[in-house]
Amino acid sequence: MPTIHIVGMTCQRCVAVVEEALGRVDGVRDVEVNLDSGTATFSEEKPVDMTAVRQAVADAGYRVA
């Protein structure tokens, strides 16, 4: 399961926004975002383009560290 560190999350709404954004990336499944650690993990249904993952997070208003 890939784990990414996300900068800028401050509340549970942020968590929901990031989970939704990552869930729309082709091949990403079972997204779990942890506010306390500032991380997101997910399963890959097929190889995932990490550039698309970073872009989805950026488009949601956050940044992958």
Biotite code that builds the C-alpha atoms (Angstrom):
import biotite.structure as struc

atoms = struc.array([
    struc.Atom([0.000, 0.000, 0.000], chain_id="A", res_id=1, res_name="MET", atom_name="CA", element="C"),
    struc.Atom([1.548, 3.307, -1.029], chain_id="A", res_id=2, res_name="PRO", atom_name="CA", element="C"),
    struc.Atom([1.700, 5.986, 1.658], chain_id="A", res_id=3, res_name="THR", atom_name="CA", element="C"),
    struc.Atom([1.993, 9.681, 0.892], chain_id="A", res_id=4, res_name="ILE", atom_name="CA", element="C"),
    struc.Atom([2.453, 12.629, 3.247], chain_id="A", res_id=5, res_name="HIS", atom_name="CA", element="C"),
    struc.Atom([0.030, 15.492, 2.749], chain_id="A", res_id=6, res_name="ILE", atom_name="CA", element="C"),
    struc.Atom([0.648, 19.076, 3.833], chain_id="A", res_id=7, res_name="VAL", atom_name="CA", element="C"),
    struc.Atom([-2.140, 21.482, 4.713], chain_id="A", res_id=8, res_name="GLY", atom_name="CA", element="C"),
    struc.Atom([-4.838, 19.295, 6.259], chain_id="A", res_id=9, res_name="MET", atom_name="CA", element="C"),
    struc.Atom([-6.302, 20.792, 9.433], chain_id="A", res_id=10, res_name="THR", atom_name="CA", element="C"),
    struc.Atom([-9.688, 19.137, 9.990], chain_id="A", res_id=11, res_name="CYS", atom_name="CA", element="C"),
    struc.Atom([-11.920, 16.185, 9.182], chain_id="A", res_id=12, res_name="GLN", atom_name="CA", element="C"),
    struc.Atom([-13.373, 18.064, 6.202], chain_id="A", res_id=13, res_name="ARG", atom_name="CA", element="C"),
    struc.Atom([-9.839, 18.186, 4.768], chain_id="A", res_id=14, res_name="CYS", atom_name="CA", element="C"),
    struc.Atom([-9.606, 14.423, 5.237], chain_id="A", res_id=15, res_name="VAL", atom_name="CA", element="C"),
    struc.Atom([-12.868, 13.903, 3.364], chain_id="A", res_id=16, res_name="ALA", atom_name="CA", element="C"),
    struc.Atom([-11.782, 16.178, 0.504], chain_id="A", res_id=17, res_name="VAL", atom_name="CA", element="C"),
    struc.Atom([-8.451, 14.356, 0.098], chain_id="A", res_id=18, res_name="VAL", atom_name="CA", element="C"),
    struc.Atom([-10.109, 10.918, 0.299], chain_id="A", res_id=19, res_name="GLU", atom_name="CA", element="C"),
    struc.Atom([-12.573, 11.929, -2.403], chain_id="A", res_id=20, res_name="GLU", atom_name="CA", element="C"),
    struc.Atom([-9.859, 13.415, -4.633], chain_id="A", res_id=21, res_name="ALA", atom_name="CA", element="C"),
    struc.Atom([-7.635, 10.351, -4.361], chain_id="A", res_id=22, res_name="LEU", atom_name="CA", element="C"),
    struc.Atom([-10.579, 8.022, -4.900], chain_id="A", res_id=23, res_name="GLY", atom_name="CA", element="C"),
    struc.Atom([-11.090, 9.578, -8.341], chain_id="A", res_id=24, res_name="ARG", atom_name="CA", element="C"),
    struc.Atom([-7.559, 8.707, -9.506], chain_id="A", res_id=25, res_name="VAL", atom_name="CA", element="C"),
    struc.Atom([-7.550, 5.808, -11.956], chain_id="A", res_id=26, res_name="ASP", atom_name="CA", element="C"),
    struc.Atom([-6.456, 2.612, -10.205], chain_id="A", res_id=27, res_name="GLY", atom_name="CA", element="C"),
    struc.Atom([-6.689, 3.954, -6.634], chain_id="A", res_id=28, res_name="VAL", atom_name="CA", element="C"),
    struc.Atom([-8.885, 2.025, -4.188], chain_id="A", res_id=29, res_name="ARG", atom_name="CA", element="C"),
    struc.Atom([-9.443, 1.841, -0.418], chain_id="A", res_id=30, res_name="ASP", atom_name="CA", element="C"),
    struc.Atom([-8.157, 5.312, 0.443], chain_id="A", res_id=31, res_name="VAL", atom_name="CA", element="C"),
    struc.Atom([-7.457, 6.000, 4.116], chain_id="A", res_id=32, res_name="GLU", atom_name="CA", element="C"),
    struc.Atom([-6.380, 9.476, 5.229], chain_id="A", res_id=33, res_name="VAL", atom_name="CA", element="C"),
    struc.Atom([-5.059, 10.098, 8.735], chain_id="A", res_id=34, res_name="ASN", atom_name="CA", element="C"),
    struc.Atom([-5.231, 13.693, 9.954], chain_id="A", res_id=35, res_name="LEU", atom_name="CA", element="C"),
    struc.Atom([-2.948, 13.138, 12.951], chain_id="A", res_id=36, res_name="ASP", atom_name="CA", element="C"),
    struc.Atom([-0.068, 11.722, 10.911], chain_id="A", res_id=37, res_name="SER", atom_name="CA", element="C"),
    struc.Atom([-0.826, 13.750, 7.784], chain_id="A", res_id=38, res_name="GLY", atom_name="CA", element="C"),
    struc.Atom([-0.708, 10.650, 5.625], chain_id="A", res_id=39, res_name="THR", atom_name="CA", element="C"),
    struc.Atom([-2.836, 8.894, 3.059], chain_id="A", res_id=40, res_name="ALA", atom_name="CA", element="C"),
    struc.Atom([-2.596, 5.230, 2.127], chain_id="A", res_id=41, res_name="THR", atom_name="CA", element="C"),
    struc.Atom([-4.367, 3.434, -0.678], chain_id="A", res_id=42, res_name="PHE", atom_name="CA", element="C"),
    struc.Atom([-4.523, 0.177, -2.558], chain_id="A", res_id=43, res_name="SER", atom_name="CA", element="C"),
    struc.Atom([-3.692, -0.074, -6.227], chain_id="A", res_id=44, res_name="GLU", atom_name="CA", element="C"),
    struc.Atom([-6.187, -1.856, -8.446], chain_id="A", res_id=45, res_name="GLU", atom_name="CA", element="C"),
    struc.Atom([-3.604, -1.477, -11.215], chain_id="A", res_id=46, res_name="LYS", atom_name="CA", element="C"),
    struc.Atom([-0.368, 0.531, -11.467], chain_id="A", res_id=47, res_name="PRO", atom_name="CA", element="C"),
    struc.Atom([-1.104, 4.091, -10.399], chain_id="A", res_id=48, res_name="VAL", atom_name="CA", element="C"),
    struc.Atom([0.501, 7.183, -11.915], chain_id="A", res_id=49, res_name="ASP", atom_name="CA", element="C"),
    struc.Atom([1.933, 9.013, -8.883], chain_id="A", res_id=50, res_name="MET", atom_name="CA", element="C"),
    struc.Atom([1.945, 12.247, -10.870], chain_id="A", res_id=51, res_name="THR", atom_name="CA", element="C"),
    struc.Atom([-1.831, 11.922, -11.100], chain_id="A", res_id=52, res_name="ALA", atom_name="CA", element="C"),
    struc.Atom([-1.970, 11.288, -7.343], chain_id="A", res_id=53, res_name="VAL", atom_name="CA", element="C"),
    struc.Atom([0.049, 14.438, -6.609], chain_id="A", res_id=54, res_name="ARG", atom_name="CA", element="C"),
    struc.Atom([-2.077, 16.435, -9.043], chain_id="A", res_id=55, res_name="GLN", atom_name="CA", element="C"),
    struc.Atom([-5.329, 15.217, -7.461], chain_id="A", res_id=56, res_name="ALA", atom_name="CA", element="C"),
    struc.Atom([-4.082, 16.312, -4.034], chain_id="A", res_id=57, res_name="VAL", atom_name="CA", element="C"),
    struc.Atom([-2.980, 19.683, -5.440], chain_id="A", res_id=58, res_name="ALA", atom_name="CA", element="C"),
    struc.Atom([-6.309, 20.184, -7.200], chain_id="A", res_id=59, res_name="ASP", atom_name="CA", element="C"),
    struc.Atom([-8.018, 19.556, -3.835], chain_id="A", res_id=60, res_name="ALA", atom_name="CA", element="C"),
    struc.Atom([-5.957, 22.377, -2.316], chain_id="A", res_id=61, res_name="GLY", atom_name="CA", element="C"),
    struc.Atom([-3.221, 20.442, -0.517], chain_id="A", res_id=62, res_name="TYR", atom_name="CA", element="C"),
    struc.Atom([0.347, 19.350, -1.265], chain_id="A", res_id=63, res_name="ARG", atom_name="CA", element="C"),
    struc.Atom([2.160, 16.032, -1.254], chain_id="A", res_id=64, res_name="VAL", atom_name="CA", element="C"),
    struc.Atom([5.347, 16.402, 0.800], chain_id="A", res_id=65, res_name="ALA", atom_name="CA", element="C"),
])
